[in-house]
Amino acid sequence: YNEYKSYLRMDPQAKIGKQKMRMFTPTFYFILWCGSIISQSMLVSGFLNVVLSTLQVEYQLSSAEAAMFPSGYDITVAVTVLLVSHFGSSHKPRTLGIGMLFMAFGSCLFALPNFIYSNTQEAALKDYYLCDTNNTRDTSCVKPVVSGGGSGAYVMLMMGTIFIGLGATPVYTAGTTFCDEVFPPNKVSVYFGISYGIGAAAPALGFILAGLFLGKHKTLGDPPNDIDPENPNWVGAWWLGFLITGTSALIVGSLLLLFPAQLPECEEVKKKKRELSIQTMGNVEEAQNTTPVDQNREEMGFVDLLREMLPLLKSVLTNPVLVLIVLASITDSFVVSAFAAFLPKIVESQFGLSSSMAAFITGGVTVPGAAGGIILSGIIVRWRKLSGLQCAKYQAFIGLLCIIAQLGLFIHCPSNQIDGINIPHNKTCNDIADKCLNCPGKEVYNPVCVGTTTYPSACHAGCMEFNQESDVYSNCCGGLEATLGACDNGCNLLIPFVVMIFMIMLFTFLNNIFFLTANLRCVNDNERVMAISIQSVAFRIFGSYPSPIILGYFFDKACILWKEDCGERGACQEYDNTKVMTASVCLAMIAKIIGTILYFIGWRVWEKRDANKTVVVYSDNLGPEEGKQVKIVDHESEHQLRTDPVI
């Protein structure tokens, strides 16, 4: 009541200021942080990965060239995260807001080539590639407007990716640590679970929207020549999702710029952390690691901040527990990034689906598995009240489950049997097709199915007629009928494949909150931003950056039919499914076996380090009161390491 009376006596300007401060609550920050996570996850884990195969068709890129987009994002984050996180840690909400504005610009820049460099070539009419015995077909070479990795469109796409990476840098560094500062320690794991669960679920919206957009022609109008999404030459509206996420990032970033550097709740949270560390006698590391945070960092100059950064960097890099945990988690990043980039393409190739349908299936499986794993791990940490050491132990055993689940990746379908490509020519049909003049070469892949054999075009199958009403070719191979599209390979393994992918995602992301908790608890308070930044750099340099390029290289090696335009190689049209899955399984298994071994070593090293330390409470025995101190003593040297007052 007295507070209300004081409020009424305030002048109008003071009332407005107080009302504004009421907006800046931990809950409002959490909502905006989740908004930034949604924008980043939809964009990077959703749209960017789903549209890779479409970009390959539109701009005639190889798999390795297309893989440079997600890899370029990761290397940008790796290069900038340490500087952005350290120098931006004095005002974390503002750092996050500026990042969102960079992301908004990068998203729009990535979509821009559609309006400037869009190829004008389209698939020909369905009856254009019939057998021509009168030499009436035009065989002149028409080079695409944009082709390959050296084009202006490719450069613009890469620049957009770089700006997106710059904008995404603070999301899981400054954003995470500020959340840890404004929520009490007994609740923050739940908020982490919710936010990271949202981050894993947000790509679902990205996959769904991408599937819808790719089902629409890139012009958003009627497709030319009646082609449909099942046609290998189809290009959907890949650019639309980038404009949507750019708009959302702009709104979130503008609101975050209004936040102050510190919220009133921060001081109370620090006190609770120190009290909890001292009361929990078994949690030695957290008692030792609770240090006061410099309140004047915002006033420090660049040189002072750099001088402060170097000792922190040295301390973090010489922490054996942190180094082992980060090295182990790099393997998770390696596997997840590789499959995030190419899983939609694997589904397309293995099961003969369109890019839009592959997006729906991939999103419908991977996102629930990832979100379920993250939320479940947050609940376990909260329910079991796990310390950092206990979380490290859980990581080791979950790694074994991942290895078992990844054996299911051996499930795959046989490759399409394409006449003259991966099976010998059908002599009867080939003799007839030889009479057809000017059948298209590798510049055109418009497959038709005759019986159980796929032919690159109707001309190669010797088809003489096409029925517009039934969409069926007739008089092929001496009287047979043909249907548009590759033959069904008779593979019924989609459901088992989907189940195994779900289990792999569940077990992989089950480690997420365990890793985050262990990461934050094995270092001092003032080292946490640096620890998360080091983790982010290591993830991207050794995990996210190389893995899509490596898997893309093996995809290119597994290609059995390349498109060629005027003698220049374009995108791959067909893959050897066995080679693709063999390479994928080998990469995933090697990475996870190494990671699980490192998780076990990290857990044991942490356990041994805790056994060599103890907490000695002295001055009185009345419990943690004002003025009491905690002394950290090393058993081996008997030297006092620290003496901390209880706040």
PLY file of the C-alpha trace (Angstrom):
ply
format ascii 1.0
element vertex 647
property float x
property float y
property float z
element edge 646
property int vertex1
property int vertex2
end_header
0.00 0.00 0.00
2.82 2.40 0.90
4.58 1.56 -2.36
1.37 2.33 -4.25
1.02 5.69 -2.44
4.62 6.53 -3.34
3.90 5.66 -6.94
0.90 8.05 -6.98
3.07 10.89 -5.68
5.63 10.45 -8.49
5.85 13.01 -11.28
4.61 11.80 -14.71
8.12 11.26 -16.13
9.12 9.09 -13.15
5.92 7.06 -13.55
6.73 6.42 -17.21
10.26 5.34 -16.27
8.98 2.95 -13.61
6.43 1.47 -16.02
9.21 0.92 -18.58
11.38 -0.82 -16.00
8.49 -3.17 -15.23
8.70 -4.34 -18.84
12.29 -5.45 -18.38
11.64 -8.57 -16.35
13.37 -11.96 -16.51
10.22 -13.41 -18.05
10.09 -10.81 -20.82
13.79 -11.35 -21.52
13.22 -15.11 -21.62
10.41 -14.63 -24.17
12.63 -12.47 -26.40
15.55 -14.86 -26.01
13.29 -17.72 -27.09
12.22 -15.53 -30.01
15.85 -15.15 -31.07
16.37 -18.91 -30.70
13.30 -19.58 -32.86
14.53 -17.21 -35.57
18.01 -18.71 -35.54
16.82 -22.32 -35.44
14.19 -21.89 -38.15
16.71 -20.18 -40.38
19.86 -22.26 -39.86
18.51 -25.69 -38.86
15.33 -25.45 -40.92
15.30 -23.39 -44.11
19.03 -23.42 -44.87
19.38 -27.20 -44.75
16.13 -27.98 -46.56
16.77 -25.72 -49.55
20.27 -27.03 -50.31
19.07 -29.54 -52.90
16.89 -26.86 -54.53
19.82 -24.44 -54.67
21.84 -27.19 -56.36
19.23 -27.46 -59.10
18.70 -23.70 -59.48
22.38 -22.71 -59.55
23.92 -26.03 -60.71
26.03 -26.66 -57.61
27.77 -29.83 -56.49
27.04 -31.23 -53.02
30.41 -29.99 -51.72
29.69 -26.47 -53.04
26.22 -26.45 -51.48
27.67 -27.70 -48.18
29.72 -24.51 -47.96
26.59 -22.58 -46.94
26.05 -24.29 -43.56
29.81 -24.64 -43.15
30.30 -20.95 -43.91
27.81 -20.10 -41.18
29.68 -22.24 -38.67
33.13 -20.90 -39.49
31.82 -17.33 -39.17
30.52 -18.08 -35.69
33.78 -19.81 -34.77
35.89 -16.83 -35.86
33.80 -14.17 -34.11
32.32 -15.86 -31.05
35.20 -15.23 -28.63
35.44 -11.51 -29.39
31.69 -10.93 -29.60
31.01 -12.86 -26.40
33.79 -11.29 -24.34
33.51 -7.67 -25.45
29.73 -7.87 -25.54
29.36 -9.50 -22.11
29.13 -6.12 -20.33
25.70 -5.58 -21.95
24.41 -8.98 -23.00
20.84 -8.01 -24.08
22.19 -5.25 -26.33
24.75 -7.65 -27.82
21.98 -10.13 -28.56
19.79 -7.39 -30.08
22.53 -6.21 -32.44
23.08 -9.83 -33.45
19.43 -10.17 -34.40
19.70 -7.12 -36.67
22.71 -8.69 -38.43
20.71 -11.89 -38.85
17.79 -9.97 -40.37
20.11 -8.35 -42.93
21.80 -11.66 -43.76
18.46 -13.41 -44.30
17.30 -10.82 -46.80
20.69 -10.86 -48.56
20.50 -14.65 -48.90
17.09 -14.40 -50.59
18.19 -11.62 -52.97
19.73 -13.84 -55.73
16.26 -15.17 -56.52
15.31 -11.70 -57.77
18.62 -10.88 -59.49
20.26 -14.09 -60.71
17.34 -16.49 -61.12
17.87 -18.93 -64.00
15.35 -18.61 -66.81
15.68 -22.17 -68.12
12.68 -24.37 -67.39
11.80 -27.98 -68.10
10.53 -28.56 -71.61
7.04 -29.77 -72.47
6.45 -33.44 -71.68
6.13 -34.33 -75.35
9.26 -32.40 -76.39
11.65 -35.29 -75.81
9.75 -37.94 -77.75
11.62 -40.02 -80.29
12.40 -37.73 -83.24
13.01 -39.52 -86.52
12.82 -36.34 -88.67
15.64 -34.33 -87.01
13.34 -31.44 -86.06
14.56 -30.88 -82.47
16.75 -27.86 -81.73
20.07 -29.14 -80.35
21.80 -25.79 -79.83
23.57 -25.33 -76.52
21.85 -22.95 -74.09
24.07 -22.14 -71.12
22.29 -21.34 -67.81
22.27 -17.74 -66.61
23.92 -18.82 -63.35
26.00 -21.95 -62.89
28.57 -23.20 -60.40
30.40 -21.95 -57.35
32.06 -18.97 -59.04
28.86 -17.15 -59.98
27.60 -13.87 -58.56
24.64 -15.68 -57.01
26.96 -18.03 -55.13
28.98 -15.11 -53.76
25.84 -13.33 -52.61
24.52 -16.48 -50.93
27.84 -16.89 -49.09
27.77 -13.24 -47.94
24.25 -13.74 -46.62
25.42 -16.82 -44.74
28.28 -14.85 -43.16
25.95 -12.13 -41.88
23.58 -14.77 -40.51
26.53 -16.30 -38.67
27.52 -12.93 -37.21
23.98 -12.41 -35.98
23.61 -15.87 -34.48
26.86 -15.68 -32.47
25.37 -14.17 -29.25
22.24 -16.36 -29.15
23.70 -19.31 -27.23
26.58 -17.41 -25.57
25.50 -14.03 -24.20
21.85 -15.14 -24.31
22.47 -18.28 -22.25
24.67 -16.65 -19.61
22.24 -13.74 -19.08
19.45 -16.27 -18.52
21.69 -17.98 -15.94
22.13 -14.61 -14.21
18.46 -13.63 -13.88
16.87 -16.94 -12.81
17.57 -18.73 -9.49
19.77 -21.85 -9.66
16.96 -24.21 -8.64
14.88 -23.11 -11.64
17.35 -22.19 -14.34
17.76 -25.78 -15.61
14.04 -25.86 -16.39
14.33 -22.61 -18.34
17.35 -24.00 -20.17
15.35 -27.12 -20.99
12.43 -25.07 -22.30
14.61 -22.73 -24.36
16.77 -25.46 -25.85
13.65 -27.56 -26.44
12.17 -24.63 -28.33
15.43 -24.36 -30.24
15.10 -27.99 -31.25
11.38 -27.69 -32.04
11.67 -24.44 -34.03
13.22 -26.20 -37.04
9.96 -28.18 -37.26
8.21 -24.96 -38.19
11.06 -24.26 -40.59
10.75 -27.72 -42.17
6.96 -27.43 -42.47
7.07 -23.97 -44.00
9.96 -24.95 -46.28
7.97 -27.97 -47.45
5.01 -25.72 -48.25
7.16 -23.12 -49.99
9.08 -25.70 -52.04
5.73 -27.07 -53.20
5.05 -23.66 -54.80
6.91 -22.60 -57.91
9.72 -20.09 -57.33
7.65 -17.37 -59.05
4.67 -18.09 -56.72
2.64 -18.35 -59.93
1.65 -21.18 -62.24
4.66 -23.33 -63.21
5.66 -23.26 -66.88
5.01 -26.23 -69.13
2.82 -27.91 -66.48
5.79 -29.30 -64.56
5.17 -30.41 -60.98
7.26 -30.85 -57.79
8.01 -34.46 -58.77
10.00 -33.25 -61.79
13.79 -33.32 -61.19
14.04 -29.81 -62.68
11.46 -28.27 -60.31
12.57 -25.20 -58.33
10.28 -24.14 -55.50
9.98 -20.84 -53.64
13.09 -21.48 -51.54
13.64 -17.77 -50.82
10.36 -17.06 -49.03
11.34 -18.52 -45.65
14.43 -16.31 -45.44
12.33 -13.16 -45.77
10.00 -14.37 -43.00
12.79 -15.14 -40.52
14.52 -11.88 -41.41
11.39 -9.97 -40.40
11.03 -11.85 -37.10
14.72 -11.28 -36.25
14.30 -7.55 -36.91
11.38 -7.31 -34.44
13.10 -9.32 -31.68
16.37 -7.44 -32.07
14.70 -4.04 -31.84
13.04 -4.96 -28.52
16.23 -6.42 -27.03
18.08 -3.16 -27.66
15.80 -1.49 -25.09
16.94 -3.73 -22.21
19.34 -2.51 -19.49
22.67 -4.23 -18.90
21.53 -5.69 -15.54
18.14 -6.56 -14.06
17.31 -6.08 -10.35
17.03 -9.87 -9.95
20.71 -10.44 -10.79
22.08 -9.66 -7.32
19.58 -11.91 -5.56
20.41 -14.77 -7.93
24.14 -14.41 -7.16
23.48 -14.64 -3.43
21.38 -17.77 -3.86
24.08 -19.42 -5.96
26.73 -18.86 -3.29
24.46 -20.08 -0.50
23.54 -23.18 -2.48
27.20 -23.90 -3.27
28.17 -23.79 0.42
25.18 -25.79 1.67
25.80 -28.53 -0.91
28.98 -29.90 0.67
29.47 -32.66 -1.90
29.42 -30.17 -4.74
32.97 -29.01 -4.15
33.61 -27.60 -7.59
30.60 -25.31 -7.49
31.60 -23.98 -4.07
35.08 -23.32 -5.34
33.91 -21.79 -8.59
31.58 -19.16 -7.13
33.36 -15.85 -7.47
32.13 -12.30 -7.47
31.50 -10.79 -10.87
33.02 -7.45 -11.78
30.23 -4.88 -11.80
32.23 -2.21 -13.66
33.03 -4.07 -16.89
30.83 -1.76 -18.92
33.17 1.14 -18.04
36.34 -0.76 -18.96
38.23 0.16 -22.13
39.16 -2.13 -25.01
42.73 -2.70 -23.79
41.51 -3.49 -20.25
38.96 -5.96 -21.59
41.62 -7.60 -23.76
43.99 -7.79 -20.78
41.21 -9.43 -18.75
40.37 -11.85 -21.56
43.79 -13.48 -21.92
44.03 -14.92 -18.36
40.45 -16.17 -18.64
41.27 -17.85 -21.94
44.34 -19.51 -20.43
42.40 -20.71 -17.38
39.63 -22.23 -19.50
41.99 -23.93 -21.96
44.01 -25.50 -19.11
40.91 -26.93 -17.42
41.24 -30.67 -18.26
37.63 -31.50 -17.45
36.26 -28.78 -19.71
38.63 -29.67 -22.54
37.65 -33.36 -22.46
33.92 -32.64 -22.29
34.14 -30.15 -25.17
36.22 -32.54 -27.31
33.67 -35.29 -26.72
30.72 -33.07 -27.59
32.44 -32.02 -30.83
31.64 -35.50 -32.14
27.94 -34.87 -31.50
28.22 -31.60 -33.41
30.02 -33.40 -36.25
27.27 -35.99 -36.69
24.34 -33.61 -36.21
25.69 -30.98 -38.63
26.45 -33.51 -41.36
22.99 -35.05 -41.22
21.24 -31.73 -40.75
22.68 -30.60 -44.08
22.07 -33.81 -46.05
19.30 -35.80 -44.36
16.57 -34.23 -46.57
18.68 -35.13 -49.62
19.20 -38.68 -48.29
15.44 -39.10 -47.92
14.91 -37.74 -51.45
17.48 -40.09 -52.96
16.68 -43.22 -50.95
12.90 -43.17 -51.27
12.36 -41.20 -54.50
10.47 -38.32 -52.85
10.14 -34.67 -53.87
12.08 -32.01 -51.98
8.91 -30.70 -50.32
7.81 -34.16 -49.11
11.36 -34.92 -47.91
11.24 -31.68 -45.90
7.96 -32.69 -44.23
9.23 -36.16 -43.32
12.64 -34.96 -42.11
11.13 -32.24 -39.96
8.43 -34.54 -38.63
11.04 -37.02 -37.37
14.17 -35.12 -36.40
12.57 -32.20 -34.59
10.35 -34.19 -32.18
13.31 -36.47 -31.44
15.66 -33.54 -30.76
13.12 -31.54 -28.76
12.11 -34.60 -26.76
15.74 -35.36 -25.89
16.46 -31.80 -24.77
13.31 -31.41 -22.67
13.75 -34.85 -21.13
17.35 -34.08 -20.15
16.24 -30.80 -18.54
13.59 -32.65 -16.53
16.12 -35.28 -15.40
18.61 -32.61 -14.26
15.85 -30.83 -12.32
14.26 -33.98 -10.88
17.50 -35.69 -9.83
19.15 -32.38 -8.81
22.26 -33.43 -10.70
25.61 -31.77 -10.09
28.07 -31.09 -12.90
29.97 -34.31 -12.13
26.80 -36.40 -12.26
25.86 -34.83 -15.60
29.27 -35.83 -16.99
28.58 -39.41 -15.92
25.20 -39.42 -17.68
26.87 -38.18 -20.88
29.17 -41.20 -20.99
26.35 -43.75 -20.77
24.12 -41.91 -23.24
26.99 -42.05 -25.74
26.73 -45.86 -25.69
23.01 -45.63 -26.52
23.82 -43.39 -29.50
26.29 -45.90 -30.90
23.69 -48.69 -30.72
21.01 -46.52 -32.36
23.30 -45.49 -35.23
23.59 -49.10 -36.38
20.10 -48.56 -37.81
21.58 -46.26 -40.46
22.52 -49.38 -42.43
18.85 -49.42 -43.51
18.77 -48.18 -47.09
17.09 -48.71 -50.46
18.62 -49.94 -53.74
19.55 -47.36 -56.36
17.36 -46.63 -59.35
18.20 -48.95 -62.27
18.92 -46.50 -65.10
19.51 -47.87 -68.56
23.03 -47.17 -69.78
24.05 -45.54 -66.47
24.30 -48.21 -63.78
22.89 -51.15 -65.76
23.73 -52.28 -69.33
21.61 -51.00 -72.21
18.45 -52.94 -73.01
19.37 -54.23 -76.47
15.83 -54.28 -77.92
15.00 -50.81 -76.66
18.44 -49.45 -77.51
18.16 -50.61 -81.13
14.89 -48.70 -81.44
16.27 -45.62 -79.64
19.25 -45.58 -82.03
16.81 -44.64 -84.81
15.75 -41.56 -82.81
17.74 -38.48 -83.80
19.22 -35.94 -81.41
18.19 -37.54 -78.13
19.20 -35.16 -75.33
22.49 -35.76 -73.59
23.37 -35.16 -69.98
22.01 -31.61 -70.13
18.51 -33.06 -69.71
17.29 -35.60 -67.19
13.56 -36.15 -67.56
13.29 -39.86 -66.60
10.56 -42.24 -67.69
9.80 -45.74 -66.46
9.32 -48.69 -68.82
8.51 -51.86 -66.86
11.13 -51.85 -64.09
13.81 -49.90 -65.95
14.33 -46.14 -65.82
15.44 -44.27 -68.96
16.97 -40.75 -68.90
14.24 -39.44 -71.20
11.36 -40.61 -73.40
13.65 -40.36 -76.41
16.11 -42.84 -74.87
13.20 -45.26 -74.41
12.17 -44.83 -78.05
8.73 -43.44 -77.11
6.77 -42.14 -80.12
3.62 -40.68 -78.53
2.43 -38.95 -75.36
-1.14 -38.91 -74.02
-1.80 -35.56 -72.32
-4.88 -36.83 -70.47
-3.36 -39.94 -68.90
0.24 -38.61 -68.66
1.45 -41.85 -70.26
3.96 -42.39 -73.07
3.14 -45.06 -75.61
4.85 -47.07 -78.33
8.08 -47.23 -76.30
10.68 -49.95 -76.78
8.63 -51.51 -79.52
5.06 -51.12 -78.20
5.36 -50.70 -74.44
4.00 -47.86 -72.30
6.07 -45.58 -70.08
5.20 -43.32 -67.16
6.88 -40.03 -66.31
9.42 -40.27 -63.49
11.87 -42.90 -62.27
10.61 -46.42 -61.56
9.59 -47.40 -58.04
12.48 -49.39 -56.58
10.08 -51.41 -54.42
11.68 -50.21 -51.18
9.35 -50.32 -48.15
11.90 -49.29 -45.53
10.76 -45.70 -45.00
9.04 -46.38 -41.66
11.96 -48.36 -40.13
14.36 -45.68 -41.38
12.24 -42.93 -39.83
12.08 -44.77 -36.48
15.86 -45.19 -36.35
16.45 -41.51 -37.19
14.05 -40.56 -34.38
15.96 -42.72 -31.87
19.31 -41.31 -32.97
18.07 -37.73 -32.55
16.51 -38.52 -29.16
19.70 -40.03 -27.71
21.99 -37.43 -29.29
20.07 -34.44 -27.92
19.47 -36.15 -24.59
23.04 -35.10 -23.85
22.32 -31.41 -24.48
21.36 -30.12 -21.01
23.76 -32.57 -19.34
26.57 -31.04 -21.38
25.45 -27.45 -20.74
25.18 -28.04 -16.97
28.57 -29.77 -16.80
30.12 -27.01 -18.91
28.84 -24.23 -16.63
29.69 -26.06 -13.38
33.28 -27.08 -14.08
34.52 -23.47 -14.38
34.43 -20.32 -12.26
31.51 -17.90 -12.56
33.60 -15.29 -14.35
34.78 -17.95 -16.83
31.37 -19.19 -17.91
30.92 -16.89 -20.92
34.44 -17.79 -22.05
33.76 -21.52 -21.52
30.60 -21.41 -23.64
32.44 -19.36 -26.27
35.29 -21.88 -26.40
32.71 -24.65 -26.75
31.02 -22.78 -29.61
34.33 -22.21 -31.43
35.40 -25.84 -31.02
31.99 -27.11 -32.14
32.18 -25.18 -35.34
35.85 -25.45 -36.31
36.13 -29.20 -35.67
32.50 -30.32 -35.91
29.95 -28.21 -37.77
32.33 -26.69 -40.33
34.09 -29.75 -41.79
31.35 -32.38 -41.47
28.93 -31.13 -44.20
31.85 -30.62 -46.58
33.20 -34.11 -45.88
29.80 -35.77 -46.31
29.15 -33.61 -49.40
32.44 -34.88 -50.86
31.29 -38.49 -50.40
27.91 -37.60 -51.93
29.69 -36.28 -55.03
31.81 -39.45 -55.18
28.60 -41.51 -55.06
27.03 -39.63 -58.00
26.28 -41.83 -61.00
24.71 -39.18 -63.28
25.91 -35.57 -63.50
24.04 -32.89 -65.41
26.13 -31.11 -68.05
25.38 -27.79 -69.73
27.53 -26.85 -72.73
30.28 -29.13 -71.45
30.22 -27.74 -67.90
29.31 -30.06 -65.03
26.26 -29.05 -63.02
24.29 -30.71 -60.25
24.09 -34.45 -59.62
20.91 -36.11 -60.88
21.21 -39.61 -59.37
23.23 -41.23 -56.55
24.38 -44.72 -55.66
22.31 -45.24 -52.50
24.58 -47.95 -51.09
27.68 -45.76 -51.31
25.83 -42.81 -49.77
24.64 -44.74 -46.72
27.96 -46.56 -46.25
29.80 -43.24 -46.07
27.16 -41.79 -43.74
27.27 -44.74 -41.32
31.08 -44.84 -41.21
31.36 -41.12 -40.43
28.70 -41.30 -37.71
30.06 -44.43 -36.02
33.69 -43.28 -35.95
32.72 -39.92 -34.49
30.45 -41.35 -31.78
32.90 -44.04 -30.66
35.62 -41.42 -30.18
33.16 -39.12 -28.40
31.95 -41.79 -25.98
35.52 -42.67 -24.99
36.25 -38.99 -24.30
33.05 -38.66 -22.21
34.19 -41.57 -20.01
37.67 -40.09 -19.58
36.24 -36.65 -18.73
33.92 -38.10 -16.11
36.75 -40.06 -14.44
39.13 -37.07 -14.47
36.48 -34.86 -12.85
35.74 -37.53 -10.26
39.44 -37.84 -9.38
39.81 -34.06 -9.15
36.90 -33.83 -6.71
38.41 -36.61 -4.59
41.52 -34.46 -4.06
39.61 -31.47 -2.68
37.48 -30.84 0.35
35.52 -28.00 1.92
36.47 -26.90 5.44
33.98 -24.64 7.23
35.33 -22.76 10.22
34.68 -19.89 12.71
31.56 -21.53 14.17
29.28 -24.53 13.73
25.92 -22.84 13.57
25.32 -23.28 9.85
25.95 -20.97 6.90
25.52 -17.53 8.51
26.72 -14.03 7.79
30.47 -13.74 8.23
31.28 -17.46 8.03
33.90 -18.58 5.50
34.58 -21.58 3.30
38.18 -22.78 2.89
39.16 -24.97 -0.06
42.11 -27.26 0.75
44.02 -29.55 -1.60
44.67 -32.98 -0.04
47.89 -33.57 -1.97
49.67 -30.31 -1.12
47.77 -29.43 2.08
47.81 -25.86 0.80
44.79 -23.62 1.15
43.45 -22.84 -2.29
40.81 -20.23 -1.45
38.89 -18.64 1.40
35.45 -17.35 0.49
33.08 -15.41 2.75
29.45 -16.50 2.80
27.20 -13.79 1.40
0 1
1 2
2 3
3 4
4 5
5 6
6 7
7 8
8 9
9 10
10 11
11 12
12 13
13 14
14 15
15 16
16 17
17 18
18 19
19 20
20 21
21 22
22 23
23 24
24 25
25 26
26 27
27 28
28 29
29 30
30 31
31 32
32 33
33 34
34 35
35 36
36 37
37 38
38 39
39 40
40 41
41 42
42 43
43 44
44 45
45 46
46 47
47 48
48 49
49 50
50 51
51 52
52 53
53 54
54 55
55 56
56 57
57 58
58 59
59 60
60 61
61 62
62 63
63 64
64 65
65 66
66 67
67 68
68 69
69 70
70 71
71 72
72 73
73 74
74 75
75 76
76 77
77 78
78 79
79 80
80 81
81 82
82 83
83 84
84 85
85 86
86 87
87 88
88 89
89 90
90 91
91 92
92 93
93 94
94 95
95 96
96 97
97 98
98 99
99 100
100 101
101 102
102 103
103 104
104 105
105 106
106 107
107 108
108 109
109 110
110 111
111 112
112 113
113 114
114 115
115 116
116 117
117 118
118 119
119 120
120 121
121 122
122 123
123 124
124 125
125 126
126 127
127 128
128 129
129 130
130 131
131 132
132 133
133 134
134 135
135 136
136 137
137 138
138 139
139 140
140 141
141 142
142 143
143 144
144 145
145 146
146 147
147 148
148 149
149 150
150 151
151 152
152 153
153 154
154 155
155 156
156 157
157 158
158 159
159 160
160 161
161 162
162 163
163 164
164 165
165 166
166 167
167 168
168 169
169 170
170 171
171 172
172 173
173 174
174 175
175 176
176 177
177 178
178 179
179 180
180 181
181 182
182 183
183 184
184 185
185 186
186 187
187 188
188 189
189 190
190 191
191 192
192 193
193 194
194 195
195 196
196 197
197 198
198 199
199 200
200 201
201 202
202 203
203 204
204 205
205 206
206 207
207 208
208 209
209 210
210 211
211 212
212 213
213 214
214 215
215 216
216 217
217 218
218 219
219 220
220 221
221 222
222 223
223 224
224 225
225 226
226 227
227 228
228 229
229 230
230 231
231 232
232 233
233 234
234 235
235 236
236 237
237 238
238 239
239 240
240 241
241 242
242 243
243 244
244 245
245 246
246 247
247 248
248 249
249 250
250 251
251 252
252 253
253 254
254 255
255 256
256 257
257 258
258 259
259 260
260 261
261 262
262 263
263 264
264 265
265 266
266 267
267 268
268 269
269 270
270 271
271 272
272 273
273 274
274 275
275 276
276 277
277 278
278 279
279 280
280 281
281 282
282 283
283 284
284 285
285 286
286 287
287 288
288 289
289 290
290 291
291 292
292 293
293 294
294 295
295 296
296 297
297 298
298 299
299 300
300 301
301 302
302 303
303 304
304 305
305 306
306 307
307 308
308 309
309 310
310 311
311 312
312 313
313 314
314 315
315 316
316 317
317 318
318 319
319 320
320 321
321 322
322 323
323 324
324 325
325 326
326 327
327 328
328 329
329 330
330 331
331 332
332 333
333 334
334 335
335 336
336 337
337 338
338 339
339 340
340 341
341 342
342 343
343 344
344 345
345 346
346 347
347 348
348 349
349 350
350 351
351 352
352 353
353 354
354 355
355 356
356 357
357 358
358 359
359 360
360 361
361 362
362 363
363 364
364 365
365 366
366 367
367 368
368 369
369 370
370 371
371 372
372 373
373 374
374 375
375 376
376 377
377 378
378 379
379 380
380 381
381 382
382 383
383 384
384 385
385 386
386 387
387 388
388 389
389 390
390 391
391 392
392 393
393 394
394 395
395 396
396 397
397 398
398 399
399 400
400 401
401 402
402 403
403 404
404 405
405 406
406 407
407 408
408 409
409 410
410 411
411 412
412 413
413 414
414 415
415 416
416 417
417 418
418 419
419 420
420 421
421 422
422 423
423 424
424 425
425 426
426 427
427 428
428 429
429 430
430 431
431 432
432 433
433 434
434 435
435 436
436 437
437 438
438 439
439 440
440 441
441 442
442 443
443 444
444 445
445 446
446 447
447 448
448 449
449 450
450 451
451 452
452 453
453 454
454 455
455 456
456 457
457 458
458 459
459 460
460 461
461 462
462 463
463 464
464 465
465 466
466 467
467 468
468 469
469 470
470 471
471 472
472 473
473 474
474 475
475 476
476 477
477 478
478 479
479 480
480 481
481 482
482 483
483 484
484 485
485 486
486 487
487 488
488 489
489 490
490 491
491 492
492 493
493 494
494 495
495 496
496 497
497 498
498 499
499 500
500 501
501 502
502 503
503 504
504 505
505 506
506 507
507 508
508 509
509 510
510 511
511 512
512 513
513 514
514 515
515 516
516 517
517 518
518 519
519 520
520 521
521 522
522 523
523 524
524 525
525 526
526 527
527 528
528 529
529 530
530 531
531 532
532 533
533 534
534 535
535 536
536 537
537 538
538 539
539 540
540 541
541 542
542 543
543 544
544 545
545 546
546 547
547 548
548 549
549 550
550 551
551 552
552 553
553 554
554 555
555 556
556 557
557 558
558 559
559 560
560 561
561 562
562 563
563 564
564 565
565 566
566 567
567 568
568 569
569 570
570 571
571 572
572 573
573 574
574 575
575 576
576 577
577 578
578 579
579 580
580 581
581 582
582 583
583 584
584 585
585 586
586 587
587 588
588 589
589 590
590 591
591 592
592 593
593 594
594 595
595 596
596 597
597 598
598 599
599 600
600 601
601 602
602 603
603 604
604 605
605 606
606 607
607 608
608 609
609 610
610 611
611 612
612 613
613 614
614 615
615 616
616 617
617 618
618 619
619 620
620 621
621 622
622 623
623 624
624 625
625 626
626 627
627 628
628 629
629 630
630 631
631 632
632 633
633 634
634 635
635 636
636 637
637 638
638 639
639 640
640 641
641 642
642 643
643 644
644 645
645 646
